[in-house]
Amino acid sequence: MMIVVTTPTGQIGSQVVQELLERGEGVRVIVRDPARLASEVRSRVEVVEGSHDDPAVLDTALGGADALFWLIPPGSTAPSAEAHYLGFARAGAAAVARNGVTRVVGVTSAGHGWPHPAGVLSAAFAMDEVLRSSGADYRALSLPFYMENLLGQVSVIKDQGVFAMTCAGDRLLASIATRDIASAAAELLTDPSWSGQEDLPLFGPDRLTPDQMAAIIGEELGRPVAYQRMPMDDFAAMLRSRGASEQAITDTTQMFAAQDGGIYEEDWKTARLARTDFRTWCREVLAPAYRAL
């Protein structure tokens, strides 16, 4: 079996590659900079250099492939999230159809069917529709808030004993660890028995409020940690001060407004529950990053 992996140096893609190699599968990666691959990985995979919005690169990578792991990389210079996601998705769907790839596993957001603009999340939903048009069997791994998003605040937690998001401190928030995303993706990519096109919500086993998350973080770090809610206007001003375009600010604030408004709630009812709970993630991922500072 030959499985193609996009974003193989990213937070999720790199773990998918490791999972597949541990299972003894043939792996081909599409990567812009092969030097960013770990040497022990580079020697065990086929490397196609380039971007997976390039039809020629996709045709080189997908020839003879059985399955494709699909994830859109960040697009800070794109005119909008929708343009960025659809540019990749249209190239990908056309190449999947041309090359007869039978199975695609994509990383997307939970909350399909949300009736309001959701910025980056709406772009992900539009991506799914395009990928379905390829005719391949498709599983959309539909995901809530990534626990790893909190790693960007480790230094603030260490210096100030706080972390911040835009949602209310008493609002329940579904979350997922990236290692569980990678495990689920590898399981689907190596299982030829499924068919059809479905959304597959995947959530962590517990659903906590930010205040509860702060208490758990503090217990695992051995120090008080508090949650601070950041008003959306302040969040937008912070993005603007960092040079973000107005469209990027709109895409991002709409995403967090949807998250704060409960976009994940409907999927919680039917979601497959992953293995890693928030406390375990704090102990095994957040605490080591904290102590390394």
N, C-alpha and C positions, 0 to 999 in steps of 0.2 A: 504494500500500500504506500502511495506517495501523498503526503499531506503538505499543502502550501500554507505558510504562516506569514501574515502581514504584521508590521510593527514588532519584529522579533527582539528589538532592544528596549522596548517599552515595559512599563510596569506589569502589564498583563501578558503581552505577547512573549516576553522572555520566559515567564513561568509556563506558558503553554508549550514552548519549545522544549523546556526541561522535562515536562510531563510526558511529552511524546517520545523523546529520546529514551526516557526510563522504561517506556513500554516497548521499545525496540522498533518503532516505526521509522519509515523513511521520511525525512523532513527536508523541504525546500523553503528557503526564506526569501522574502523580498525586503531589501534593506538599502537605504540611501547611502549609508556609510558602513561598509563591511568591517572597518577597523573598530567599530563600536561593539561588535560581537566578541564575547569572551573567547579566548583562543581555544579552549576545550570544546566550545560549541561550534566554532568555525570549522574545525577539523572533522566534524561529524554531520554536517548538513550541506546541502547544495545551496549555493549562494547566487541569487539573481540581484544584481545591483540596479537600483533605481527606485522610483516611486510607484505605488500601486494605483495612481490615477493616469498612468502612461500605458496606452493600449499595447505598445510593443513590449514593454516590460511584462505586462500581464500575460501576453501570449507566450513569451519565453518561459514564464514561471508555471503557467497552467497546463502546458502541453503534457499529456499523459498523467495529469494529477487526478486523484480520486476524491479529494475533499479540500476545502479552503476555509481557513480561519480568517475572518474579516473584522478589522477594527480601523476606524478612521483616526488618523493622527491629529494632534492639535493643528489649528490653522490660524495663527494669530494675524497673518497678513491678508487673509481672505476678506472679500467685501462683506460677507455675512456668513453666519453658521450654515444657513440653508444652501448657499452657493457652494460652500466648502464640502459639505456632506454629499450634496447631489452630484458635484463634479466627480468625486471618487466613486459614488454608487453607480452612476451611469456607465463609467468606464468599466467598473467591475462586473456589472450585470451583463454587458455586451460580451466581455471576454469569457465569462462563465458559459454563456450560451454558445459562443464560437468554438470553445474547446471541449464542450461536452462534460464539464465538471458536474457530478451528480449531487454532491452534498456541500452545503455552505452553512457555517455556523458564524453568526454575527453578534457583536457586542452592541447592545442598544439600551434604551431606558425602559424601566417599568412605566406604566401609565398610558399605554395605547388607548385611544378613545377619549383622552382628556379634551374637553371642549373649548379650551382657552389657549391663547398663544403661550408657548412655553420655551421660546428661544432655542437654545441648543437641543433641548429634548424634542421639540417639534421637528427640528432638522433630522434627528435620529429616526423619528417615526417615518419621515419622508424617505429616508435612506432605505428603511425596511421595505417600503412599497416598491421601490425601484429594484431592489435585489430579488424580491419575489417575482418580478416580471421576467427574470432570467429563465424561469421554468425549472430551476434546480430545486431539490428538496432543501428546505431552509428552516433552521431553528434560530429564532431571535432571542438570545439570552437577555432577558429584560430585567434591568438591575436598578436598585435604589441607590442611596447615598453610599459612596465608597468610604470605608473606615480609613483607608490610606490618605484621604483628603486631609485628615487631621495631622499628618506628618509635617505638613507645611507650617504648622503652628507650634512645633516642638520647642523652638527657641523662645517663643513668647511664653509658653507654659513654664519653661525653666526660669526665665527672667522675671515674669510677672505673676505666675500662678493662675493664669486665665487662658481661655480660648474663646473664640467668637464665631458665631454664624448669624444668619439673618432671621431664623425662626424663633418663636417664643420658647422660653426655657421649659415650659410645661407641655410642649407639643410633641407627641410621639413621632419618632422618625425611624423608619426602616433603614437598615444598613447591610453592607456585605463586605467581606474581606476579599481582596483580589486573588488570593491563593485559591479560594473556593470557586471564583469565576474560572480560573485557569483549569482547575480539576474538572469542572463541569464541561468546559469546552473540549478538553482532551477526551473525555468519556464519549461525547457525541461524535467527535471527529473519527474515532476509532471503531465506532459501532455502525456497521453497515445495515442494521436491521430496521432502522426507522426510515420513514418516508413522509411526504407531504410538507406543508408549510404551516408552522405554528409559532406563536409567541410562547416563550418559556420563562415566566417570572422566577427569579432565584433570589431569595432573601436570607439574611442571617437569621439564626434561630430566636433572637430576642429583639424586641422593639422598645427602645428606650427614649426618654426625653433628653434633651441636652443637659438639663440639670442632673439627671441620673447618670449620664455619661461622665459628667464632671466628677461626680462622687466616686465612680469606679476608677477613673484615671487617677484621682488623688490617692485612693487606697492602694493601687498598684505601684504608684511612684513613691508612696510614703510621705506625702505632703499635701496640704490643702490645695485644691484646684477648683476654681469657680468658672461658671459659664456667664458670658456677657453677650446680650443680644445687640447686634449692630443694626441700626435703622437702615432701610434700603437706600435712602438718599445718601447716607454716609458711605455705604458700600459703593454706590455709583461714583461718589466723589473720590474715593480711594482709587478706583479703577482709572478714573480720568487723570488723576495725579501721576499715575504710572504710564500714561501715554496711550491708553486704550482708545480706540475709535468710538464714536457715538453708537455705531451699529453693534460693535462688540459689547458695549455696555448694555444696550438694550437686550441683546441675546442672552447675556449672563444674568441680568436682573430678572428677566422674564423666567429664566430657568429656576432661579431661587424662589421667586414668587410662587411658581407652580409647586415647587417642593414644599414651601411653607403652607400652601393651600391644600395639600393633601393629594397630590397627583399619584402617589404610590398606593393610596389606601385600597382601591378596588382590587389591585393585584395581590395585596396581602392575603386576601381570602383564599386564593388558589395557589399561592407561590409554593414552589419546592423549597424546603428549608435546608440551608447549607450547614456545614459542620461547625464553623468557627463562630463562637459567641463573642460579644464585645469585650468581656473581661479577659478571655484567653488571648484575643488580639492585642489588647493593651499589654499584657504580660510578655507576650512573645515577639511583638513588633514595635509597639510604641515605647515601652520601657527601655529596650536596648538602644533605640535611637536617641532617647532622652539622655541616657548615661554616657553616650558617645560624644556628647557636646562638651 
